[in-house]
Amino acid sequence: MATFRVSKNKNYTTINNTGLRDERLTWKAKGILVYILSLPDDWVFYMEEIAKHSKDGIASLKAGMKELKECGYVKRFPIKGEDGKIHKWETIIYEVPQVEKPQVEILPMENLPVENELLLSTNIPSTNNINSAQKKSLRKNMCESYSDEFEQLWKIYPKKIDKKQGYKSFKAANKKHSFEIILFGVKGYGDYIKRNGTETKFVKHASTFFNNECYLEYVEQPKPPVQNEPKVTTTFSIDNLLD
């Protein structure tokens, strides 16, 4: 087997090896990550600007950035103004992937939700004289209870499959982002599907859409900042990311 050696000079960058050793990433994604981390901390750029420094093109760059986002190396955060509207997006590039642990709410026994008392109700109809399908429907109605906000989202979501899992994912997402942002994202996703005529089989399940924070990709994008806008220190602002 051939032996490869490295000859270094003073023009180099020191970064964490985690991304380079991450077997989930393609070589393209690793190269993009290393290039971005080699830039100064106060560097402000856009996708179109980065694409000029390689012959791959903007489409290849977006695919690599999407890969980094899915693996936790890229995080986008909406920045709101005093009017409560999203004015711009801030994107942070991490040397080590950020994995968010799910938050589990543990309730004391004496404070169990009122819905659970249905199991003790004497008004539950007898199941002796109904068929299996009716029994299944009865159990489903007794055990499932969704919030008004989720019901509002479910009415407009383009693919109504596995509502129970979708609700579970929505509750987790709602702990990180406001209902307003998630609602705008769902509406934007629906508009995107209509514009592109996306087939139903390619539409994301609601659980996937909420778990992966896909709604952030379809919130209305702000206009690019003017050239004299002050730079953001230690962060990277990437406009129109992962459309």
C-alpha positions as CSV (number, residue, x, y, z in Angstrom):
1,M,0.0,0.0,0.0
2,A,1.3,3.5,-0.9
3,T,2.4,5.8,1.9
4,F,1.1,9.4,2.0
5,R,2.9,12.1,3.9
6,V,1.9,15.7,4.7
7,S,4.1,18.7,4.2
8,K,2.9,21.7,6.2
9,N,3.8,25.4,6.2
10,K,2.7,28.3,8.3
11,N,-0.5,28.9,6.4
12,Y,-2.8,26.4,8.2
13,T,-5.9,26.2,10.4
14,T,-6.4,24.4,13.7
15,I,-9.8,22.9,14.3
16,N,-11.4,20.1,16.3
17,N,-11.1,16.7,14.6
18,T,-14.7,15.6,15.4
19,G,-16.1,16.7,12.0
20,L,-13.3,15.1,10.0
21,R,-13.8,11.8,11.9
22,D,-17.6,11.9,11.6
23,E,-18.4,8.9,9.3
24,R,-22.0,10.3,8.8
25,L,-20.6,13.1,6.7
26,T,-19.5,12.9,3.1
27,W,-16.2,14.3,2.0
28,K,-18.0,17.2,0.4
29,A,-19.6,18.1,3.7
30,K,-16.4,17.8,5.6
31,G,-14.6,20.0,3.1
32,I,-17.3,22.7,3.5
33,L,-17.1,22.5,7.3
34,V,-13.3,22.9,7.3
35,Y,-13.4,25.8,4.8
36,I,-16.0,27.7,6.9
37,L,-14.1,27.1,10.2
38,S,-11.0,28.4,8.6
39,L,-12.5,31.9,8.1
40,P,-12.1,34.6,10.8
41,D,-14.6,34.6,13.7
42,D,-16.2,37.9,12.6
43,W,-16.6,36.9,8.9
44,V,-20.0,37.5,7.4
45,F,-20.9,35.8,4.2
46,Y,-23.8,34.4,2.1
47,M,-24.3,31.2,0.1
48,E,-23.7,32.9,-3.2
49,E,-20.4,34.4,-1.9
50,I,-19.1,31.0,-0.7
51,A,-20.0,29.3,-3.9
52,K,-17.5,31.6,-5.8
53,H,-14.6,29.9,-4.0
54,S,-15.2,26.5,-5.5
55,K,-16.2,25.1,-8.9
56,D,-18.9,22.8,-7.5
57,G,-21.6,25.5,-7.7
58,I,-24.4,26.7,-5.4
59,A,-26.5,23.5,-5.6
60,S,-23.6,21.3,-4.4
61,L,-22.9,23.8,-1.6
62,K,-26.5,23.8,-0.4
63,A,-26.6,20.0,-0.4
64,G,-23.4,19.9,1.8
65,M,-24.8,22.6,4.1
66,K,-28.1,20.6,4.5
67,E,-26.0,17.5,5.4
68,L,-24.2,19.5,8.1
69,K,-27.4,20.8,9.5
70,E,-29.0,17.3,9.7
71,C,-25.9,16.1,11.6
72,G,-25.9,19.0,14.1
73,Y,-23.0,21.1,12.8
74,V,-25.3,24.0,11.6
75,K,-28.1,25.6,13.6
76,R,-30.4,28.4,12.5
77,F,-32.1,30.9,14.8
78,P,-34.7,33.5,13.9
79,I,-34.0,37.0,15.1
80,K,-37.2,39.0,15.9
81,G,-37.5,42.8,16.1
82,E,-39.5,44.8,18.6
83,D,-42.6,44.2,16.5
84,G,-42.4,40.5,17.1
85,K,-41.7,39.7,13.4
86,I,-38.7,37.8,12.1
87,H,-36.2,40.4,10.7
88,K,-33.3,38.1,9.9
89,W,-31.8,34.7,10.6
90,E,-28.6,33.9,12.4
91,T,-26.7,30.7,11.6
92,I,-24.0,29.3,13.8
93,I,-21.4,26.7,12.6
94,Y,-20.1,24.3,15.3
95,E,-16.9,22.3,15.3
96,V,-18.7,19.7,17.4
97,P,-22.3,18.6,16.5
98,Q,-25.0,19.9,18.8
99,V,-27.3,17.1,20.0
100,E,-30.4,18.3,21.9
101,K,-31.6,15.9,24.5
102,P,-35.4,15.5,24.6
103,Q,-37.1,17.0,27.6
104,V,-39.2,14.7,29.6
105,E,-41.8,16.2,31.9
106,I,-42.4,14.1,35.0
107,L,-45.6,14.9,36.9
108,P,-46.2,13.9,40.6
109,M,-48.9,11.3,41.1
110,E,-51.2,13.7,42.8
111,N,-51.1,16.1,39.8
112,L,-51.9,13.7,37.0
113,P,-53.9,15.3,34.1
114,V,-57.6,15.2,34.3
115,E,-57.9,13.3,31.1
116,N,-56.5,10.2,32.9
117,E,-59.6,10.1,35.1
118,L,-61.6,8.8,32.1
119,L,-60.3,5.4,33.0
120,L,-62.2,5.5,36.2
121,S,-65.4,6.8,34.8
122,T,-68.6,4.7,35.2
123,N,-69.9,6.2,32.0
124,I,-67.7,4.1,29.7
125,P,-70.0,2.1,27.5
126,S,-70.0,-1.6,27.6
127,T,-67.8,-3.3,25.0
128,N,-69.6,-6.7,25.2
129,N,-71.9,-6.0,22.2
130,I,-69.6,-4.1,19.8
131,N,-67.2,-5.4,17.2
132,S,-63.4,-5.2,17.2
133,A,-63.3,-2.1,14.9
134,Q,-65.7,-0.2,17.2
135,K,-63.6,-1.2,20.2
136,K,-60.5,0.1,18.6
137,S,-62.2,3.4,17.7
138,L,-63.5,3.7,21.3
139,R,-60.0,3.1,22.8
140,K,-58.5,5.6,20.4
141,N,-61.0,8.3,21.3
142,M,-60.5,7.8,25.0
143,C,-56.7,7.8,25.0
144,E,-55.9,10.5,22.5
145,S,-56.3,14.2,23.3
146,Y,-54.7,17.0,21.2
147,S,-54.2,20.6,21.9
148,D,-56.1,23.3,20.0
149,E,-52.9,24.6,18.5
150,F,-51.9,21.2,17.1
151,E,-55.4,20.6,15.7
152,Q,-55.0,23.9,13.9
153,L,-51.7,22.7,12.4
154,W,-53.1,19.3,11.6
155,K,-55.9,20.8,9.5
156,I,-53.5,22.4,7.1
157,Y,-50.6,19.9,7.2
158,P,-50.3,18.4,3.7
159,K,-49.8,14.7,4.8
160,K,-52.1,13.4,7.6
161,I,-50.4,10.2,8.7
162,D,-49.7,9.1,12.3
163,K,-51.3,12.0,14.1
164,K,-50.3,10.7,17.5
165,Q,-46.6,10.6,16.7
166,G,-46.9,14.0,15.0
167,Y,-48.4,15.5,18.1
168,K,-45.6,14.1,20.2
169,S,-43.0,15.7,17.9
170,F,-44.9,19.0,17.8
171,K,-44.9,19.3,21.6
172,A,-41.1,18.7,21.7
173,A,-40.6,21.3,18.9
174,N,-42.9,23.8,20.7
175,K,-40.6,23.8,23.7
176,K,-37.8,25.2,21.4
177,H,-39.8,27.5,19.1
178,S,-43.0,29.5,19.4
179,F,-46.2,28.2,17.9
180,E,-46.2,31.2,15.6
181,I,-42.9,30.2,14.0
182,I,-44.0,26.6,13.6
183,L,-47.4,27.7,12.1
184,F,-45.6,29.9,9.6
185,G,-43.3,27.1,8.7
186,V,-46.2,24.6,8.1
187,K,-48.0,27.2,5.9
188,G,-44.8,27.8,4.0
189,Y,-44.2,24.1,3.5
190,G,-47.7,23.7,2.2
191,D,-47.2,26.6,-0.3
192,Y,-43.9,25.0,-1.4
193,I,-45.6,21.7,-2.1
194,K,-48.3,23.3,-4.1
195,R,-45.9,25.4,-6.2
196,N,-43.7,22.4,-7.0
197,G,-46.5,19.9,-7.4
198,T,-44.7,17.5,-5.0
199,E,-46.2,14.0,-5.0
200,T,-47.7,12.8,-1.7
201,K,-45.2,10.0,-1.3
202,F,-42.4,12.6,-1.1
203,V,-44.1,14.8,1.5
204,K,-42.5,14.6,4.9
205,H,-44.5,13.0,7.8
206,A,-45.5,15.5,10.4
207,S,-43.2,13.7,13.0
208,T,-40.2,14.1,10.8
209,F,-41.1,17.7,9.9
210,F,-41.3,18.7,13.6
211,N,-38.4,16.5,14.9
212,N,-35.9,17.9,12.4
213,E,-37.1,21.5,12.7
214,C,-37.9,21.6,9.0
215,Y,-40.4,24.3,9.7
216,L,-37.6,26.8,10.1
217,E,-36.7,26.3,6.4
218,Y,-40.1,27.5,5.2
219,V,-40.7,30.5,7.4
220,E,-40.8,33.7,5.2
221,Q,-37.2,34.7,4.6
222,P,-36.1,38.3,5.4
223,K,-34.6,40.6,2.7
224,P,-30.8,40.6,2.5
225,P,-29.2,43.2,4.8
226,V,-27.7,46.3,3.3
227,Q,-23.9,46.5,2.7
228,N,-23.3,48.8,5.7
229,E,-25.0,46.5,8.2
230,P,-22.7,45.8,11.1
231,K,-21.1,42.3,11.2
232,V,-22.1,39.7,13.8
233,T,-19.2,38.6,15.9
234,T,-18.4,34.9,16.4
235,T,-21.3,33.8,14.2
236,F,-22.0,33.2,10.6
237,S,-25.1,34.7,9.0
238,I,-26.1,32.6,6.0
239,D,-29.2,33.9,4.0
240,N,-31.5,31.6,2.1
241,L,-30.0,28.5,3.6
242,L,-31.2,25.0,2.6
243,D,-34.2,26.2,0.6
